[in-house]
Structures are given as structure tokens and as C-alpha cells.
Amino acid sequence: MTDPRQEAVGQGELEFSPDERDAVYKAIFNRRDVRGQFLPDPVPDEVLARLLQAAHHAPSVGFMQPWSFILVRDASVKQRVHAAFQTANEEAARMFEGSRADTYRRLKLQGILEAPLGICVTCDRDRAGPVVLGRTHIPTMDLYSTVCAVENLWLAARAEGLGVGWVSIFHESQLREALGIPERVVPVAYLCVGRVSHFLRKPELETAGWRPRLELSSLVSFDGWERRSDDDPLLPLLRRE
């Protein structure tokens, strides 16, 4: 048996320099959900390979790696996906009332046809078998793990100067049909990916007044749900932008 210590890497070899650390935070804070700024340029295969590698190195409970990636480049397939979006979007618009409904209809909520690449990230719930380490009591951990792959891909794309837009307004069954996804497999995210003309300074929904960013300090509790200490020295740090 291999000594696990032989596989270890010294802490110094994995340490981030201040510039490398700042680059990670820059990607996080400047990530945006892109809908309307896509350019037609194809995503180079070398870049796409790096994005998929980043996604594939996401954490997964029990090392399930439940994700798969459907790359959508064909215009006719995009049209099928777009038709599924339109059906659900019209239904969603009717769920809001008054000015909220008007605002909803003005928002551009997808770039399915404009983006040069679509990526559907799926979760195969049977891949690791019926009993999975870490999923024994919370069966949705495979879905949560797949979302980690989405975030890895998104941050890597931002570091590469690419925009990503997550389209979530679908009937799951219609997206399955459009992409030929088996019933056991869950389509977790349909992502529009490509170069963009610009990135917005703030999230589009925040700028449009749909919802403000919540105050972080109001979301942090100590040692139990909504247990707060107003004089805790962490709280002023959380209020910094």
C-alpha cells in the first residue's frame, strides 16, 4: 500500500502569493450572470478544455463526480433549448403582478441564441451506486456537488475573460427532451458561455432594482440560528464593501 505521506505536498508548494490570492477574490467579486453582451466569437478549444478541467476538479461528496457536460454549438439544438425557455418564461411572467410583471418582461434573462456555446451541466444520480459515502442521510448531496462544478467553471471562465449566464427558466422535462437527457439524469444548469463586449459593474438584477444585495452582517449568527452579538469584532469587517 502506498504511504499517503508520499502523495502529500508541502504547504509552501501550495501557498498562494498575495497577487495570486487577490486574483481569486477578483474573479469572485467580478463574476456576473451575463445575458445580453455576448459576442459571436467561438470559445477556443484550449480555453474550453481549461474550463471543463476546472469544473471536473470541483469537490464532490464521496468523490462521486456526478457531473457530465453537454456542449451545445449546433444552431438547431439551441433553437430547441430556446423554445423550451420561451414556454417557461411566458408562464413565469404571469406569476408576477403590476410593476413587478412589467419589470420582469423588460429583463433579458438568457443568451441562448447569442452565446457561441451552451453547456448543460447534469447530475447522474446513479453514477456512484445506491449507497454513497456522505450521501447516506442527505440524498441531495450529489446535486449540491454538481453545483460546485458549475461555480468552478464560472469562476474559471471569468478569469479567462469569458461571460457565463445561467438559464434556469425551464421545465426540466422539456430541457431533457431538447438535449436527449435520460430520466435518471438531472439537468442542473444550462450555461450560456462566450466572449462579451463588457462586464457590468454590478449584477444586472441589482441595478434594475429587482433585489438589493443583502447586508452580510445580518446573515451571520454565532453558535446557533440568529444568535448575534452586536459587539463581536467580526461584524464591522462584514459591513465593509
C-alpha positions as CSV (number, residue, x, y, z in Angstrom):
1,M,0.0,0.0,0.0
2,T,1.3,3.5,-0.9
3,D,2.2,5.6,2.1
4,P,-0.2,8.6,1.9
5,R,2.6,10.9,3.1
6,Q,4.4,10.2,-0.2
7,E,1.5,11.8,-2.0
8,A,1.5,14.9,0.2
9,V,2.7,18.2,-1.0
10,G,4.4,20.6,1.3
11,Q,2.4,23.6,2.5
12,G,4.9,26.0,0.9
13,E,4.4,24.5,-2.5
14,L,0.7,25.2,-2.3
15,E,0.8,28.6,-0.7
16,F,-0.6,31.5,-2.7
17,S,1.3,34.7,-3.2
18,P,-0.6,37.9,-2.3
19,D,-1.1,38.5,-6.1
20,E,-2.5,35.0,-6.6
21,R,-4.8,35.3,-3.6
22,D,-6.1,38.7,-4.8
23,A,-6.7,37.3,-8.3
24,V,-9.0,34.6,-6.7
25,Y,-11.0,37.3,-4.9
26,K,-11.1,39.4,-8.1
27,A,-12.7,36.6,-10.0
28,I,-15.3,36.0,-7.3
29,F,-16.3,39.7,-6.9
30,N,-16.3,40.4,-10.6
31,R,-18.3,37.3,-11.7
32,R,-21.5,38.3,-13.4
33,D,-24.5,36.5,-14.8
34,V,-24.3,37.6,-18.4
35,R,-27.4,37.7,-20.6
36,G,-27.0,40.3,-23.3
37,Q,-23.4,41.1,-24.0
38,F,-22.3,38.0,-25.9
39,L,-20.0,38.3,-29.0
40,P,-20.2,35.6,-31.7
41,D,-16.5,34.5,-31.5
42,P,-16.2,30.8,-30.8
43,V,-14.6,29.7,-27.5
44,P,-11.1,28.3,-28.3
45,D,-10.8,24.6,-27.6
46,E,-7.8,25.2,-25.3
47,V,-9.8,27.6,-23.2
48,L,-12.8,25.3,-23.1
49,A,-10.7,22.4,-22.0
50,R,-9.4,24.5,-19.1
51,L,-12.9,25.4,-18.1
52,L,-14.0,21.8,-18.1
53,Q,-11.0,20.7,-16.2
54,A,-11.7,23.3,-13.6
55,A,-15.3,22.1,-13.3
56,H,-14.2,18.5,-13.1
57,H,-11.9,19.3,-10.1
58,A,-14.8,20.6,-8.0
59,P,-15.4,19.0,-4.6
60,S,-17.9,16.1,-4.6
61,V,-19.3,14.3,-1.6
62,G,-18.0,10.7,-1.5
63,F,-15.9,11.6,-4.6
64,M,-19.0,10.9,-6.6
65,Q,-18.1,13.2,-9.5
66,P,-21.8,13.0,-10.6
67,W,-21.5,15.7,-13.3
68,S,-21.4,15.5,-17.1
69,F,-21.2,18.3,-19.6
70,I,-23.3,18.6,-22.8
71,L,-21.7,21.1,-25.2
72,V,-24.2,22.9,-27.4
73,R,-22.9,24.5,-30.5
74,D,-25.4,23.5,-33.1
75,A,-27.9,26.2,-34.0
76,S,-30.9,23.9,-34.3
77,V,-30.2,22.4,-30.8
78,K,-30.0,26.0,-29.5
79,Q,-33.4,26.7,-31.1
80,R,-34.9,23.7,-29.3
81,V,-33.5,24.9,-26.0
82,H,-34.7,28.4,-26.6
83,A,-38.2,27.2,-27.4
84,A,-38.2,25.4,-24.0
85,F,-37.1,28.6,-22.3
86,Q,-39.8,30.7,-24.0
87,T,-42.6,28.4,-22.9
88,A,-41.5,28.5,-19.3
89,N,-40.7,32.3,-19.4
90,E,-44.2,33.1,-20.5
91,E,-45.6,31.1,-17.7
92,A,-43.2,32.8,-15.2
93,A,-44.2,36.3,-16.4
94,R,-47.8,35.6,-15.5
95,M,-46.8,34.8,-11.9
96,F,-45.8,38.4,-11.2
97,E,-48.2,41.3,-10.8
98,G,-48.3,45.0,-11.5
99,S,-45.0,46.8,-11.9
100,R,-43.1,43.6,-11.0
101,A,-44.6,41.9,-14.0
102,D,-43.6,44.9,-16.2
103,T,-40.0,44.8,-14.9
104,Y,-39.9,41.1,-15.4
105,R,-40.9,41.3,-19.1
106,R,-38.2,44.0,-19.7
107,L,-35.4,41.9,-18.3
108,K,-33.3,39.9,-20.6
109,L,-33.0,36.5,-18.9
110,Q,-31.0,34.4,-21.3
111,G,-28.5,34.5,-24.2
112,I,-29.2,31.0,-25.6
113,L,-29.1,32.0,-29.2
114,E,-26.5,34.8,-28.9
115,A,-23.8,32.9,-27.0
116,P,-21.5,30.8,-29.2
117,L,-21.6,28.0,-26.7
118,G,-24.1,26.4,-24.4
119,I,-23.1,24.0,-21.6
120,C,-25.6,21.9,-19.8
121,V,-24.2,20.6,-16.6
122,T,-26.0,17.4,-15.4
123,C,-26.1,15.2,-12.4
124,D,-26.2,11.4,-12.8
125,R,-27.8,10.3,-9.5
126,D,-26.9,6.7,-10.0
127,R,-23.3,7.0,-11.0
128,A,-21.8,6.1,-7.6
129,G,-24.3,3.4,-6.8
130,P,-27.1,3.2,-4.2
131,V,-25.0,3.8,-1.1
132,V,-22.5,6.7,-1.2
133,L,-20.2,7.9,1.5
134,G,-21.5,11.2,2.7
135,R,-24.9,10.9,0.9
136,T,-26.3,8.3,3.3
137,H,-28.5,10.8,5.2
138,I,-28.7,13.8,2.8
139,P,-29.5,12.3,-0.6
140,T,-29.3,15.6,-2.4
141,M,-25.5,15.9,-1.8
142,D,-24.9,14.8,-5.4
143,L,-26.9,17.8,-6.7
144,Y,-25.0,20.1,-4.4
145,S,-21.7,18.7,-5.6
146,T,-22.7,19.3,-9.2
147,V,-23.4,23.0,-8.3
148,C,-19.8,23.2,-7.1
149,A,-18.7,22.2,-10.6
150,V,-20.9,25.0,-12.0
151,E,-19.2,27.5,-9.8
152,N,-15.7,26.3,-10.6
153,L,-16.5,26.6,-14.3
154,W,-18.0,30.0,-13.8
155,L,-15.0,31.5,-11.9
156,A,-12.5,29.9,-14.4
157,A,-14.5,31.5,-17.2
158,R,-14.4,34.9,-15.6
159,A,-10.6,34.6,-15.1
160,E,-10.4,33.7,-18.9
161,G,-12.4,36.9,-19.7
162,L,-15.5,34.9,-20.7
163,G,-19.1,35.6,-19.7
164,V,-21.4,33.0,-18.4
165,G,-25.2,33.2,-18.0
166,W,-27.1,30.5,-16.0
167,V,-30.6,30.0,-17.6
168,S,-32.9,28.4,-15.0
169,I,-36.3,29.1,-16.5
170,F,-37.2,25.7,-18.0
171,H,-39.5,22.8,-17.4
172,E,-36.9,20.1,-16.6
173,S,-38.8,17.6,-18.8
174,Q,-38.6,20.0,-21.8
175,L,-34.9,20.6,-21.4
176,R,-34.3,16.9,-21.1
177,E,-36.2,16.3,-24.3
178,A,-34.3,19.1,-26.2
179,L,-31.0,17.5,-25.2
180,G,-31.9,13.8,-25.1
181,I,-31.1,13.5,-21.4
182,P,-32.1,10.2,-19.7
183,E,-34.7,10.3,-17.0
184,R,-32.3,9.3,-14.2
185,V,-30.0,12.3,-15.0
186,V,-30.9,15.8,-13.7
187,P,-30.1,18.9,-15.8
188,V,-28.7,21.1,-13.1
189,A,-27.6,24.1,-15.1
190,Y,-27.8,25.4,-18.7
191,L,-25.0,27.9,-19.1
192,C,-24.5,30.4,-22.0
193,V,-20.8,30.9,-22.5
194,G,-18.7,33.2,-24.6
195,R,-16.7,36.4,-25.0
196,V,-18.6,39.5,-24.1
197,S,-18.5,43.2,-25.1
198,H,-18.3,44.2,-21.4
199,F,-19.0,43.1,-17.9
200,L,-21.4,45.1,-15.7
201,R,-20.1,46.7,-12.5
202,K,-23.0,45.3,-10.5
203,P,-25.3,42.3,-11.0
204,E,-28.0,43.3,-13.5
205,L,-30.9,42.4,-11.2
206,E,-29.4,44.7,-8.5
207,T,-29.0,47.6,-11.0
208,A,-32.6,47.0,-12.3
209,G,-33.9,47.3,-8.7
210,W,-35.2,43.7,-8.6
211,R,-33.5,43.0,-5.3
212,P,-30.7,44.7,-3.4
213,R,-27.7,42.9,-2.1
214,L,-28.4,41.8,1.5
215,E,-26.3,43.1,4.3
216,L,-23.8,40.3,5.1
217,S,-23.7,41.0,8.8
218,S,-27.4,40.3,9.1
219,L,-26.9,36.8,7.7
220,V,-24.2,35.7,10.2
221,S,-25.1,34.0,13.5
222,F,-22.9,32.7,16.3
223,D,-23.3,29.2,17.7
224,G,-27.0,28.9,16.7
225,W,-29.7,30.2,14.4
226,E,-29.9,34.1,14.5
227,R,-27.8,34.2,17.7
228,R,-26.0,37.5,17.3
229,S,-23.6,39.6,19.4
230,D,-23.7,43.3,18.3
231,D,-20.3,43.9,19.8
232,D,-18.5,41.0,18.1
233,P,-15.4,42.4,16.4
234,L,-16.1,40.4,13.2
235,L,-19.3,42.4,12.4
236,P,-17.7,45.7,11.4
237,L,-15.4,43.7,9.0
238,L,-18.5,42.1,7.4
239,R,-20.0,45.6,6.7
240,R,-17.1,46.6,4.5
241,E,-17.7,46.6,0.8
